[in-house]
Amino acid sequence: MSLGPLTTTFTPPVPCVGKDNLWGIFTSWPDNPSFYYMLQGPPSTLYCLPESYRYESTAYYSPGVCPSGYTPACKHTFTWSTTITETAYTCCPTERKYKCLSDGGKSYYPYQSSFGCVSDFISDGTVTLTMYSSPLPPSPSLVAYGADYAINAFAVQVRFQSNDLVTTTGTSNATSAPVTPAPAPTSTGIPTSTSISTASPEMSSSGLTTGTRTGIGVGAATGIVAIAALLWLVYKSRQRHSKTEEASEKSEIKEAGHQVGSAEIEATEHRQEMAAQVHAVHEMHS
């Protein structure tokens, strides 16, 4: 049973989760009218637990995060499809070492099914409890306990999917434990994974993108045409000037850093070279 979302961290008042704020709650038990159980925090959930909280083993927040002062004591993962998984945490107070209540404990102690968290004593001792039996007012009392006693606490169950981007607070010591699965979600209202893809340019086997290869081809063709035009102008210029002027012009061009070739190249060789270059340009362009 979903209680709605709990995507912001609920922070209960400090006494609610205090390690020493222990209560003894009297309850009905066959042949033992003075039977009571131990509870961390007050029996009222009005201020100590998130809004709309219900102390039932099948109640959970989704999507949700553990409240402040709570740690995942156990977890379970549901797989709805190849792309949708859901994680369930049973969150218990951090001040004591809690574990999730087993199904056996719930069947033997029915009242525990409304809590979900249990912390076992490991030796005998005494502890001060605030004893409460409605309608009498609460009163403190020092009581003895044995190694088979335990403290109960209200659990907060939360569930979330990987794409809900929620995290729990505290250090998780979660272990696998049975969690009542919710009905399989339908297509309505299920958050679906959203992938943001950035389009990348098409890559060729040479490692250059299509745009890069096109730019290189156009640039190379333009450059060769410019060189061919320059050579043609130089050739025509040499025909119009005398050998003395031609030698002087060649010297000036060399000093400017542009090598245009030997003055002894015959006109026929220039024409052949020009024809070959123009042919090469034509091939690259096509």
C-alpha positions in Angstrom: 0.0 0.0 0.0 1.6 3.2 -1.2 1.6 6.2 1.2 2.7 8.5 -1.5 6.1 10.1 -2.2 8.7 11.0 0.5 11.4 12.6 -1.6 12.6 15.1 1.0 14.3 13.9 4.1 11.9 13.9 7.1 13.6 15.0 10.3 11.8 13.9 13.5 12.3 15.6 16.9 15.4 14.3 18.7 13.5 12.6 21.5 11.6 10.5 19.0 14.8 8.5 18.0 16.8 9.0 21.1 18.6 5.8 22.2 17.3 6.1 25.8 13.8 7.1 25.0 12.3 3.7 25.7 8.7 2.9 26.5 6.9 -0.1 27.9 3.6 -0.6 26.3 1.1 -2.9 27.9 -1.0 -5.0 25.6 -3.3 -7.9 25.8 -1.7 -11.3 26.0 -3.3 -14.7 26.8 -3.0 -15.5 30.6 -0.8 -12.5 31.2 -2.6 -9.2 31.8 0.6 -7.4 32.8 2.4 -8.2 29.5 4.2 -5.3 27.9 6.6 -4.8 25.0 9.5 -2.4 24.7 9.4 0.4 22.1 11.9 3.0 21.1 10.2 6.3 21.0 6.7 7.2 22.0 3.7 5.1 20.9 2.1 8.1 19.1 3.3 8.5 15.5 1.8 12.0 15.0 5.0 14.0 15.3 7.7 11.3 15.1 7.0 9.9 11.7 6.3 11.3 8.2 3.0 12.6 7.2 0.4 9.9 6.3 2.5 7.3 8.1 0.7 4.0 8.8 2.2 1.3 11.0 1.4 -1.6 8.8 3.9 -4.1 7.3 2.6 -3.5 3.8 2.7 0.4 3.9 5.5 2.2 2.1 6.5 5.5 0.5 7.3 5.6 -3.2 9.5 7.1 -4.3 11.1 7.8 -0.9 14.2 8.2 1.2 14.8 7.2 4.8 14.0 9.8 7.4 16.9 11.6 9.2 18.1 9.4 12.1 17.1 6.2 10.3 19.2 3.6 8.5 18.2 0.9 6.0 18.2 -2.3 8.1 17.3 -4.6 5.1 16.4 -4.3 1.5 14.8 -6.1 -1.3 14.9 -5.6 -5.1 11.9 -6.1 -7.4 12.5 -6.6 -11.1 9.5 -5.5 -13.2 11.2 -5.7 -16.6 14.6 -5.7 -18.2 14.8 -1.9 -17.8 12.8 -1.3 -14.6 13.9 -2.4 -11.1 12.7 -1.2 -7.8 14.5 -1.2 -4.4 12.7 -1.4 -1.1 14.4 -0.3 2.1 13.1 -1.0 5.6 14.5 2.0 7.6 15.0 1.7 11.3 16.4 4.1 14.0 20.1 4.5 13.7 20.8 4.8 17.5 20.5 1.0 18.0 21.5 -2.0 16.0 18.1 -3.0 14.5 17.3 -5.8 12.1 14.1 -6.4 10.1 11.5 -8.5 11.9 11.2 -12.1 10.6 8.0 -13.6 9.6 8.4 -16.1 12.5 8.5 -13.2 15.0 5.4 -11.6 13.5 3.4 -14.9 13.8 4.5 -15.4 17.4 4.2 -11.8 18.5 1.3 -10.4 16.3 1.8 -6.9 17.7 5.2 -6.7 16.1 3.8 -6.8 12.6 3.1 -3.1 13.0 6.7 -2.2 13.8 9.1 -3.9 11.5 12.3 -3.2 13.4 13.7 -5.2 16.4 16.9 -4.9 18.4 17.9 -7.9 20.6 19.5 -7.7 24.0 22.7 -9.8 24.2 22.7 -10.1 28.0 20.6 -9.5 31.2 20.3 -6.1 32.6 18.0 -3.3 33.7 16.6 -0.3 31.9 14.4 2.6 32.6 11.1 2.6 30.6 8.3 5.0 30.4 5.4 2.6 31.2 2.1 3.3 29.4 -1.2 1.6 29.7 -4.2 3.6 28.4 -6.0 5.4 29.9 -3.5 5.8 32.7 -0.8 8.5 32.3 2.8 7.4 31.4 5.2 6.8 34.3 8.9 5.9 34.5 9.9 2.6 35.9 13.2 0.6 36.2 12.7 -2.9 34.9 14.9 -5.9 34.4 15.3 -7.7 31.1 16.9 -10.9 29.9 19.0 -11.9 26.9 15.9 -13.1 25.2 14.2 -9.6 25.4 14.2 -7.1 22.5 13.3 -3.5 21.7 10.9 -2.7 18.9 10.7 0.3 16.7 8.5 1.7 14.0 9.9 1.0 10.5 9.6 3.4 7.6 9.5 1.4 4.4 10.5 3.3 1.2 10.8 2.2 -2.4 12.4 3.8 -5.4 13.5 3.0 -8.9 17.0 3.7 -10.2 15.8 6.6 -12.3 14.1 8.3 -9.4 17.6 9.5 -8.4 16.9 9.3 -4.7 19.5 8.3 -2.0 19.1 7.3 1.6 20.8 9.1 4.5 23.1 7.4 6.9 25.4 4.5 6.5 23.6 1.4 5.1 24.1 -1.9 6.8 21.3 -3.4 4.8 20.9 -7.2 4.5 18.4 -9.1 2.4 15.1 -9.8 4.1 11.6 -10.7 2.9 9.6 -7.7 1.9 6.0 -7.9 0.9 6.0 -7.1 -2.8 3.6 -4.5 -4.2 1.5 -5.3 -7.2 3.4 -5.2 -10.4 3.2 -1.6 -11.7 1.2 -0.8 -14.8 2.2 1.4 -17.6 0.3 4.3 -16.0 2.3 6.4 -13.6 5.5 4.4 -13.8 8.6 6.6 -14.2 10.5 5.4 -17.2 14.1 5.7 -17.8 15.0 8.8 -19.8 18.2 8.8 -21.8 19.7 12.0 -23.1 21.7 11.3 -26.2 24.0 13.8 -27.8 24.3 13.4 -31.5 27.9 12.8 -32.6 29.2 13.4 -36.2 29.4 10.3 -38.4 32.8 8.7 -38.2 34.5 7.1 -41.2 37.0 4.2 -41.0 39.8 6.7 -41.3 38.8 8.3 -38.1 37.6 11.6 -39.7 34.1 12.8 -39.5 32.1 13.4 -42.7 32.2 17.1 -42.2 36.0 17.0 -41.7 36.6 15.0 -44.8 34.4 17.3 -46.9 36.3 20.4 -45.6 39.6 18.8 -46.4 38.5 17.9 -50.0 37.2 21.4 -50.7 40.2 23.1 -49.2 42.7 20.9 -51.1 40.9 21.5 -54.4 40.8 25.2 -53.9 44.5 25.3 -53.0 45.6 23.4 -56.1 43.5 25.7 -58.3 45.2 28.7 -56.7 48.6 27.2 -57.2 47.9 26.4 -60.9 46.6 29.9 -61.5 49.8 31.4 -59.9 52.0 29.2 -62.1 50.2 30.2 -65.2 50.5 33.9 -64.4 54.2 33.5 -63.7 54.6 31.6 -67.0 52.8 34.4 -69.0 54.9 37.0 -67.2 58.1 35.3 -68.2 57.1 35.3 -71.8 56.5 39.0 -71.8 59.8 40.0 -70.2 63.4 39.7 -71.2 65.7 37.1 -69.7 67.3 39.8 -67.5 64.0 40.9 -66.1 62.9 37.3 -65.8 66.1 36.5 -63.7 65.5 39.6 -61.5 61.9 38.7 -61.0 62.9 35.2 -60.0 65.3 36.5 -57.5 62.7 38.8 -55.9 60.2 36.0 -55.7 62.8 33.7 -53.9 63.6 36.5 -51.4 59.9 36.8 -50.6 59.9 33.1 -49.7 57.9 31.7 -52.7 59.6 29.0 -54.8 58.1 29.0 -58.3 60.5 26.8 -60.1 63.5 27.1 -62.5 63.7 29.6 -65.3 65.0 27.0 -67.7 61.7 25.0 -67.7 60.4 24.8 -71.2 56.9 26.0 -72.1 55.9 22.5 -73.1 56.8 21.1 -69.7 54.8 23.9 -68.1 51.8 23.1 -70.2 52.0 19.4 -69.4 52.4 20.1 -65.6 49.4 22.4 -65.8 47.3 19.9 -67.6 48.2 17.2 -65.0 47.3 19.5 -62.1 44.0 20.6 -63.6 43.2 16.9 -64.2 44.0 16.1 -60.6 41.8 18.9 -59.4 39.0 17.6 -61.5 39.3 14.2 -60.0 39.3 15.4 -56.4 36.3 17.7 -57.1 34.3 14.8 -58.5 
